[in-house]
Amino acid sequence: MSLQPFAETHQVFNQVPSLDGANLYRIDLPLQEWTKRFGGGWAADRLDAYGALAGGPLMAAGFLANENKPVFKSHDRYGNRIDLVEFHPAYHQLMSSAIEHGIPSLPWTDPRDGAQVARAALNYLHNQPEAGNACPLTMTYASVPALKLQPDIAEIWLPKILSGQYDPRNLPMEQKTGVTIGMAMTEKQGGTDVRANTTKAHPVGAGGPGQAYELVGHKWFCSAPMCDAFLTLAYTDKGLTCFLLPRHRPDGTRNEFYIQRLKNKLGTWANASSEVEFRGALAWMVGEEGRGVPTIIEMVSLTRFDCMIGSSSLMRQALTQASHHCAHRQVSGRLLSEQPLMQNVLADLALESEAALALTMRLGRALDHPNDEQEQKFTRLVTAIGKYWICKRAPAMINEAAECMGGAGYVEDNILPRLYREAPVNSTWEGSGNVQCLDVLRALSKEPGVLEVLFNELGDGHGDARLQAQIGKLKNAFADKDDIQYRARQLTEDVAIALQAKLLLEAGNSTVSDGFIASRLGNGGRVYGTLPRGVDAVALLARSTPQLG
């Protein structure tokens, strides 16, 4: 008897339609609203165009770039030391798209009102298909204020940094159409304690700001070693100082910059991170001698802002995937999105995602007003608060989103495993959680007026008794100086939630603000999916679930 009729064992059904090609801007109503609210509405067409790229060709490129990790080539076939990192073409596609659309340059080349917000929205879209190359993009963007502290160097480098051209060729800067900038700060014995660094800088001539030095030492983490130059720290006789170290010397020869190995990392597989040595590497002093940390902090602050953007974008993509899956997948004859407990979980994830975006965009607005003293103080404080809280929330949120999808969220055919791997880097890079919380205390204790700016921002609670109570609790907590470092995480968390609640209330969508405040300042539980009764989960799902077509 022939078994041919039995060769097909089953029909494929109850599967979720593909999101491939979805415009990530058009399906993200909160992004549209918050960008417009904080002054970036003029960029709507630009964001719409990038949303189509991000959800289409860049999403495919993200998978390819992660499946084909960068490879370190120490020597060429003739035995010459070259210290190159080779990338899959998909990586170059992602970098080219980001740079040509202004992600590292927009606020500097078109500094109109809302430029930082618009740029944050572009970056938010770009990070969703591939977050690893955010590292060289953010460092290139963030290098600009630091380099401007040394005008003679800025005059040489900024035209290439801001050219809007991606040029991955390994050539001297003068021969390239565009350049990228990396960072090399930490050493193995100190980590974030950069004052424990041992790298030494020796003047080639007279020395001083803008002058040439030779650097001898190592860096345990050099992010994006394929960049054209690096901001780094080294000791002179006057203390820790900032330098710009290019890959090539003025005569076109390679600099004495040696990659020891690439890091084998939990995530950000598409990007290279490395350990390097400087063996008399030529570099130029940036800023005041002995003031390296205050100089490079101009760069660090903006990279921390990008960590907020990055974590927010990872959460959004996880929410997009989970809500889309549950809107089409049936269990026990009903769509998952129609089942009350799943509605509770998804609505809770939607609240977390939107609150993260709101705080991020509010910081973007502050950055758009660098001459406003109050906004400067807000930036100083909330960069650390947001970097701590949003980046800390992302891994658990993404894990919950993956769980909504069951086994489909656990396999590498889906983007959720990659989102989960990517999330921890933002809470670790450029200052881990404790560093951020202690920085909050430092800002409040050493910079007059910062605490007043915080409470002016929070206001009177906008008529909500729960937020009013939270603000009162914060005032009492800051007035109590006993064991304040021990309590720094709790203080930072409480401030972050209060700021998010205030922003959501101000925006006027009571469904979102009521749900957030009821769960975060009311009787919510300790894991996602424990929203209290009365939250309009159905409306929250309608707001966050992709509407295709």
N, C-alpha and C positions, 0 to 999 in steps of 0.2 A: 504494500500500500504506500502510495506517495505521501511524503510529509510536506509537500509544497504548500498546501493551504494553511499549514501551521507555522510557516517561516516567519510571518509577521506576528510577533508576540503581543503587541499592544498598539493602541492609538495614542498619539501625543495630544493631550488636552489639559485644560486648567493651567495653562502657562501664561506668563505675563508678557504683554507686547513690549517690544524693544523701545528703549528711550534713545537709541542711537539717532543722532541728528537733531535732537530737541534743542531749541534755542534757550540756553540757560538763563538769559535775561528775561525773555518773555514769560517763562514759567515761574518766575520768582517775583511775586507781587511785593513782598516786604522789601526786597532790594530796590525795586523801582520807587517805592514810597520813601524809604529812608534816604536814598540818594537825592531825591528831589527836596525833601524836607531840610536837608543840611546844605543846600546850595549847589548841588551837582546836576540839577535837572537839565541844564543846557547840553549835557553830554549824552542825552538819551539815545540819539541816533547812533552815536559812536559805541555805546554800550550794547545796543541792539545788534549791531554788526559783529561785535566781539562775542556776544552770547551765542550767535550762530556758529562762529568758529570754535568756541570752547566746547559746545555740545556735539560738534561734528568732527572735522578733521583733527582738532587738537585732542579730543577724547581718544581717538584711535592712536594718535601719536604717543599719548601718555602710556598706553599699554605697551607699545613697542619699546619705548625708551626704558621702561622698567624691566622688560624681558631681556634687554641687551644692556647690561651694566657697563659703565665706563671701564676702560682698560688702561693701565699704566705702562708706558713704554720708556724704560730708562735709557736705552741706547738705540741707535739706528743699526742697520745691518752691517755697517762698516766698523762698528765699535765705538762710535762717537757718542758721548753723553748728550741726551736731548731733553730728558725730563718732560715728556709729553703725556697728555691724557687724551685717549681717543674715544669718541662718542658715536653712537648710532645716529644715522641721519634724522631719526625722529626727534632726538634731543635738539639738534640744530633747528629743526622746524619749529619746535616750541619756543626756543630762544629768539629766533628771528621774528616770529609773530609778536611776541611780547615787546621786544625792543622797537619794532617798526610801529607798533600801536601806542607807544609812549609810556609803557608801564614803569621804566626806570627814569623817565625824563619829564613827563607831563607838567608837574607843578613848577619845574624850573624853566621850561621853555614857554609855557603859557600860564603865567601865574595870576590868572584871573580868580575872582571869588568862586569858591567851590572846586578849585583845581585839585586839591588834596583829596576831597571827597570823591570826585570823579575818578581820580587815579586809584583810590582804594577800591572803588567798584570794579574797575577793570581788573585789578589784581585779584579781587574776590572771584571773578569769573575765571581768570586764568588758572588759579590754584586748584579749581575743582577737577579738571582733567589730569593735571600733573603738578604736584606741589614741590617736588625736589628741586627743580630749577629756580624756584623762588629764591634760593640762597644767593646765586650771583646777581639776580635781578634786584633784590633788596639792597645788597651791598653797593651795587652801582648807583642806585637811587640815593642811598643814604650817605654816600661819600661826598656828595656835593657841598653840603654846609661845612663839613670838616675841611675840605680842600680850599674853600673860599677864605678860610682863616689865613691862608698863605697865598696872596694874590698872584705872585710871580709863577708859582706852580700851577695854580688854577688856570691862569691864562694859557698855559701849554696844554693841559689835560682836559679841561671842561668841553672845548669844542668837539673832541672825539667822544667823550662820555655822553654828551647830549645830542649826538648827530642823528639818532634814530636809525642807525645802521648796525646790523650785526655782522661782524667780520671775525670768524673763528680762526683765521690763519695765524700761524705762529711766526709773526713778524714784528719788528720794532714798531712802536706806536706811530711814528712818523709815516710809515708806509701803509697804515690801515685806515679804513673808512670809519671805523667805530671801535671803541674799546669797552671792556668790562673791568670792574674793580672788585678785588677780594679783600679779605681781612685775615690777619694772622696775629692773634693777641696772646692766647693762652699757652703756657708751657707745662710740662708734665708734673713739675714739683708744686705748682701753684693753682692751676685751673683758673677759676674766676678771680682768685687773689693775684691779680697781675702785678702787684708790687713785689711779689716773690720772684718775678722774672729774673733771669740771669743774662739775657742777651745784651751784649755791649755794642755801643756805637763809637767809632773812632773817626774824627774829622779828617777829611782828605786835605783840606786847606785851612782857611781861617775858622770855619765852623759857624754855627748860628742858624737862625731860621732861614729856610730856603737854600741852605748850603748842603754840599755833598758829604756823606759819611760812608764808611764801610762797616757793615754789621756782621758780628760773629755770634752765633748762638743757634737755638732751635725753637720750633713752635710745634707743640703737641697736636694742635688743631689749626690747620690752615684750610679755611673753607674756600672751595672752588679754586683749586691750584692752577686751573687752565686760564685764569684771568690774566689781564695784561699788566696789572700792577696791584699792589697790596698795601693797605694801611696797616702798619705794625708798630709795636712798641719795643724800645730798647733803652738801655741806660747810658747816659752821658755823665760827665762829672757833676752836672747839676740835677741829676735825677732822671726819672722815667719820662721818656720823650716820644712823640709820635713821628713816624717817618712814612714816606711813600717809596715803596720798593718796586721798581718795574722788572719785568722778566728779561728785558734787554738793556744793555748799556748804550750810551749815546753813539758809540761807534758801530752799533748793530750786532755786536757779539752777545752771546747769552750771558745773563748775569749769574753770579755765584749763588744760585738758588737751586737747592737740590731736594727733590721729592724722595723721601725715604720709602714710603708705601702709602697706598690708599687705605682709608679706614673701612673695615667690614662692619656695616652699620645695621641697626634694627630696621630703619626705613630710609627714605630719600635715596633709593637705589639708583635713580637716573642721574643723580648728581654725584660728583666726586668730592670727598673730603680727605685730607691728607696730613701726614707728618712731614715737616720740612726742616732743612738745615740751611743757615746762612753762613757761608764760608768766605767772608769778606765781600758780601753782597753790597753793591752800590745802592744807596738810598738817599733821599733828600728830606731834610727836617721840615715838618709841617707844624706851624704854630710855635708857641713859646717854649724854649728849652726848659726841661724839667716839669712841664705841665702837660705831659702826654695823656693822662686820663681825662682831664677837662677838655682837651682837644678832641680826642676820639669819642667822647661821650656824645658829641654832636651826631656822630654816625650811629652809635649804639641806640640812642633814643628812637631814631626812625626805624631801625631794624626791629626794635621791640614792638613798635606800632604794627609793623608788617607781620610779626608773630600773631598779633590779635586778628589781623585780616586773614592770615592763613588758617588759624584754628576756626574762625567763624565760617570760612568757606568750606573747610572739610566737614563741619557739622551740617552745613546746608546741603552739600552733595549727599551725605549719608541720609538726611531727612528726605531728600528728593527720591532716592532709590527706595527707601523703606515705604514711604507713603504711596508711591507708584505701585510697588509690589502689592501692597495690601488692598489697593483699590481694584485689583484685577484677580487676585488669588482667592479661591473659595476653599473653605474648610467647613465640613459638616453642612454643605449645601448653602452656605452664606458667605458673602465676601468678608474677608478679614476686617476691612474698614467699616463694616456694619456691626461688628461685634463689640459690645460695650467696653470690655477690658482692653482690647486692642485700640479702641478709640482713645481711651485714657492714656495709654502709652504714647501713641503717635502725637496726641495733642500736647502732652508734656514735652516731647522732643521738639515740637514746633515752637513752643514758648521759649525753650532754651536757645534755639537757633536765632529767633528774632531778637531776643534780649541781647545776645552777643553782638549781632549786627548793629543794633541801635547804639550800644556803647562805643563800638568801633567807629561808626560814622560820626558820632558826637565828637570824638577825639579828632577825626579828620577835619571837622569844622574848626576846632581850636587851632589846628596846625595851619589852617587857611588864614589865620589872623595873627601872624607872628609879632606884630607891633602892638597888640593889645596886651597890656600887662596882666589882666585878669585871666585871659586865655592862655598866656604863657604859664602862669602858675597852675592853671587847670591841667595843661599838658604835662607839666613836671610831675604832678601827682598821679594823674589818671593813666599815664603810660605804664607806670609800675602796677597800679591796681588792675587795669585791664589785662596787661600781659600775664599777671598771676592768675586771675580768675577765669578768663576765657580759655586760656591754654590749659588750665587745670581741668576744666569741665569737658573738654573735647574728647579725650579717650573713652570715658565712661559713656558719654552720649553716643558716640559712634558704635561702641560695643552693643548698646541697646538697640540701635537701628539695625545692626546686623542680625541680632536675635529675632527681630520682627520678621526677617526673611527666612528664618530657619536655616537649613543646610545650604540654601542658595546664597546666603550671605557670608558663608564660610569658605567658599571655594574661589580660587584665583581667576576663574572666568568672570567673576563679578568684581567691581571696584572696591567693595567694602573691606576686604582684607588689606588692600593697599592704603585706604584711608585710615584704617586702624593703626597700621605700621607708621604712617606719616605723623600721626597726631602727637606722640610724645616729644618730638624734636622741638616743637615750639615752646613747651614748658621748660625745656632744658637749655636751649641755645640762647646766648646773650643774657644769661642770668637765670638760674633755676628759681623755684618758688620762694625759698628762704631769702635769696638775694633780693627779689622783688619786694617782699614784705618788709625787709629791713630798709629798703630804699624808700618805701612809703613813710616809715618812721623818720628817716633822715630828712625827707622833704618837709615833713610837718615840723620838725624840731629846729632845722637850720635855716629855713627860708621863710621870712616873715610874711604873713598874710595868706599862706597856703590853706590853712585850716578854715579861715574865714571864706575863702573862695569856694571851698568844698560845701560849706553850709549855705552859702548864698546860692550855689547851684541847686542844692537839694530843696531849698525854700521851706515852705510850711507844710509840705506833704500834699499840696493840691486838694485839700479837703478829704483825703483818705485817712481815716483814723489809724489804720495799720501802718501806713508809711510814717505818719506823724510819730507814732510810738517808736518806730525804728530809728528815726532821726534823734529823738530824745535819748534813746539807748546809746546811740553813737556819741552824743555830746558827753554823756556821763562816762563812757568808756575812755574817751580821749582825755577827760579831766583827771582820771585816775592814772597816775604815772607808775604805780607799783607793778612790777613784773610785765612791763609793757612789751618788751621783746618776746617774752614767753607767749604773750597773747597776740602777737603780730598777725598771724594767719587769720585768727578769728576777726580781728578788726578789719583787715583787708577784705575778707569775704563779706562782712556786714556792709561795708561801704559800697562794694561792687553791686550788691543786690539792691541797696537803696537807690543808687544811681540808675540802675536798669529800670527799677519800678517807676522812678520819677520820669524817665524818658518815655516809657510806654504810656504813662498817664497823660503826659503832655501831648502825645501824638493823637489822642482822642479816639482810639479804637478800644472801646470798653471791653469787648470780648477778649482782646489780648491782655490789656492791663489788669482786668479783673481776674483772669486765669492765673497770671503771673503772681500777682500780689496774694491771692488766696492760697497759692501753693508754696510760695517762697517766704512770705511773711505771715502766713496763716497756719493752717493745719495740714499742710502737705506732708508726705512721707519722706523717707530717706533714699528711695530709689525712684527712677522714672516709672511713671504709670501709677502714681499714688495721688493724683489730683483729687481734691475734695469734691463733694457733691456741689452742684450748682454751676460748675464750669461748663461752658458751651463747647464741648469737645467737637461736635459736628461742625460748627462754624470754624473752629481752628483748623480742622482737617481740610475744609473747603478752601481755606486761605493758603495752605501749604502744599496741597497735592497738585502735581503737574497737570495742567489742562492742555492736552495736545490737540492739534488740528487747527 
